[in-house]
């Protein structure tokens, strides 16, 4: 990383950034160009960072996942705001992670956990319909080893209080 002082590796700081974000971008391998798609997500971060996402049962992204499950995941929050002199400045918090995506079997206990993490990220309850055998949605998980998770910010961040964007300069 060019600006090493902006790097974030602390798990609690990374969680705080993830809690600010509503969407992750998943980069999949395609033939000529990367295939990147934005998706809603839930997560848990213990030893590894695990993202939970849902997808339609059929589709191009599922074909790509089956061909090569290695992915890059990114998310960010970005703001432009005027400083005291009225000049527009920008500020951001971001995370990039590398891992592997797999489909979660409906029959596994992990399927319920995935839906619970996903729903709680948006303040929702898990609807009973997602547990019906014919529900037309796949649940996936992306496991990113902790060493493959890195955050970055416009300005150095050392403690949780630094995560929220300042109201003014």
C-alpha positions as CSV (number, residue, x, y, z in Angstrom):
1,X,0.0,0.0,0.0
2,X,1.4,3.4,-1.0
3,X,0.2,5.2,2.1
4,X,1.0,2.6,4.8
5,X,-0.2,4.9,7.5
6,X,-3.8,4.7,6.1
7,X,-3.9,0.9,6.2
8,X,-6.4,-0.7,8.6
9,X,-5.9,-4.3,9.8
10,X,-7.5,-4.1,13.3
11,X,-10.6,-6.3,13.3
12,X,-12.7,-4.0,15.4
13,X,-12.0,-1.1,13.1
14,X,-12.8,-3.2,10.0
15,X,-16.1,-4.3,11.6
16,X,-17.0,-0.6,12.2
17,X,-16.4,0.2,8.6
18,X,-18.4,-2.8,7.5
19,X,-21.3,-1.7,9.7
20,X,-21.3,1.6,7.8
21,X,-21.7,-0.1,4.4
22,X,-24.9,-1.4,2.7
23,X,-23.4,-3.1,-0.4
24,X,-20.4,-5.1,-1.3
25,X,-19.0,-5.6,-4.8
26,X,-18.0,-9.1,-5.7
27,X,-15.4,-9.5,-8.5
28,X,-15.6,-12.8,-10.3
29,X,-13.3,-14.3,-13.0
30,X,-14.7,-14.1,-16.5
31,X,-13.1,-14.8,-19.8
32,X,-11.9,-11.4,-21.0
33,X,-12.9,-9.0,-18.3
34,X,-13.6,-9.3,-14.6
35,X,-17.3,-9.6,-13.7
36,X,-18.2,-7.3,-10.8
37,X,-21.6,-7.1,-9.2
38,X,-23.0,-5.2,-6.2
39,X,-25.0,-7.2,-3.6
40,X,-26.5,-6.8,-0.2
41,X,-24.7,-8.7,2.5
42,X,-24.5,-9.9,6.1
43,X,-21.3,-10.8,7.8
44,X,-19.5,-12.3,10.7
45,X,-15.8,-11.6,11.6
46,X,-14.1,-14.0,14.0
47,X,-11.0,-15.7,12.7
48,X,-12.0,-15.1,9.1
49,X,-14.3,-12.6,7.6
50,X,-17.4,-14.3,6.2
51,X,-19.8,-12.5,4.0
52,X,-23.3,-13.9,3.4
53,X,-25.2,-13.0,0.2
54,X,-28.2,-14.3,-1.8
55,X,-28.6,-14.9,-5.5
56,X,-31.1,-16.1,-7.9
57,X,-31.0,-19.9,-8.5
58,X,-29.9,-19.5,-12.1
59,X,-27.7,-16.9,-13.7
60,X,-24.4,-16.0,-15.2
61,X,-22.8,-15.2,-11.8
62,X,-23.6,-18.7,-10.6
63,X,-21.9,-20.2,-13.6
64,X,-18.8,-18.1,-13.0
65,X,-18.8,-19.1,-9.3
66,X,-18.9,-22.8,-10.3
67,X,-16.0,-22.3,-12.7
68,X,-13.8,-20.4,-10.3
69,X,-14.8,-19.6,-6.7
70,X,-12.0,-17.2,-6.0
71,X,-13.3,-13.6,-5.5
72,X,-12.3,-10.1,-4.6
73,X,-14.8,-8.2,-2.4
74,X,-14.8,-4.5,-1.9
75,X,-17.0,-2.0,-0.1
76,X,-16.7,1.6,0.8
77,X,-18.2,4.8,2.1
78,X,-17.3,8.1,0.5
79,X,-18.2,11.7,1.3
80,X,-17.5,15.0,-0.2
81,X,-17.8,18.0,2.1
82,X,-16.6,21.6,2.3
83,X,-13.8,22.4,4.7
84,X,-13.7,25.7,6.7
85,X,-12.3,27.5,3.7
86,X,-15.2,26.3,1.6
87,X,-13.0,24.0,-0.5
88,X,-14.6,20.6,-1.3
89,X,-12.6,17.8,0.2
90,X,-13.2,14.0,0.2
91,X,-13.0,11.4,2.9
92,X,-13.5,7.6,2.6
93,X,-13.4,4.3,4.4
94,X,-12.9,1.1,2.4
95,X,-12.3,-2.6,2.7
96,X,-10.9,-5.0,0.2
97,X,-10.8,-8.8,0.8
98,X,-9.9,-11.9,-1.1
99,X,-11.5,-15.2,-0.6
100,X,-13.7,-18.0,-1.9
101,X,-17.4,-18.1,-2.5
102,X,-19.5,-21.2,-2.0
103,X,-23.2,-22.1,-2.1
104,X,-24.8,-23.0,1.2
105,X,-26.9,-26.1,1.3
106,X,-30.5,-25.4,2.4
107,X,-30.3,-28.6,4.6
108,X,-27.3,-27.2,6.6
109,X,-27.6,-25.3,9.9
110,X,-25.4,-22.7,8.3
111,X,-28.3,-21.8,5.9
112,X,-30.3,-20.4,8.9
113,X,-27.2,-18.6,10.3
114,X,-26.6,-17.0,6.9
115,X,-30.1,-15.7,6.6
116,X,-30.0,-14.4,10.2
117,X,-26.7,-12.5,9.6
118,X,-28.1,-11.2,6.3
119,X,-31.4,-10.0,7.8
120,X,-29.9,-8.5,10.9
121,X,-27.6,-6.3,8.8
122,X,-30.7,-4.5,7.6
123,X,-32.8,-4.6,10.8
124,X,-35.1,-7.2,9.4
125,X,-36.6,-10.5,10.6
126,X,-35.9,-13.7,8.6
127,X,-39.1,-14.5,6.7
128,X,-40.3,-18.1,7.0
129,X,-40.6,-18.4,3.2
130,X,-36.8,-18.6,2.8
131,X,-36.8,-22.0,4.4
132,X,-39.3,-23.5,2.0
133,X,-37.7,-26.1,-0.4
134,X,-39.0,-24.3,-3.5
135,X,-37.9,-20.8,-2.5
136,X,-36.0,-19.6,-5.6
137,X,-33.0,-18.0,-4.0
138,X,-29.5,-19.4,-3.2
139,X,-27.6,-18.4,-0.2
140,X,-23.8,-18.0,-0.5
141,X,-20.9,-17.4,1.8
142,X,-17.6,-15.8,1.0
143,X,-14.8,-16.8,3.4
144,X,-11.9,-14.3,3.4
145,X,-8.9,-15.3,5.6
146,X,-8.1,-12.5,8.0
147,X,-4.7,-11.9,6.4
148,X,-6.5,-11.2,3.1
149,X,-8.7,-8.4,4.6
150,X,-7.4,-4.8,4.5
151,X,-9.0,-1.5,5.1
152,X,-8.0,1.9,4.1
153,X,-9.1,5.5,4.9
154,X,-8.4,8.9,3.5
155,X,-6.8,9.9,6.9
156,X,-5.1,7.6,9.4
157,X,-7.5,5.8,11.7
158,X,-6.3,4.3,15.0
159,X,-9.4,4.0,17.2
160,X,-13.1,3.3,16.8
161,X,-13.9,7.0,17.5
162,X,-12.1,7.8,14.2
163,X,-14.4,5.7,12.1
164,X,-17.5,8.0,11.8
165,X,-17.0,10.8,9.3
166,X,-16.3,14.1,11.1
167,X,-19.2,16.6,11.0
168,X,-17.0,19.5,10.0
169,X,-13.3,20.4,9.7
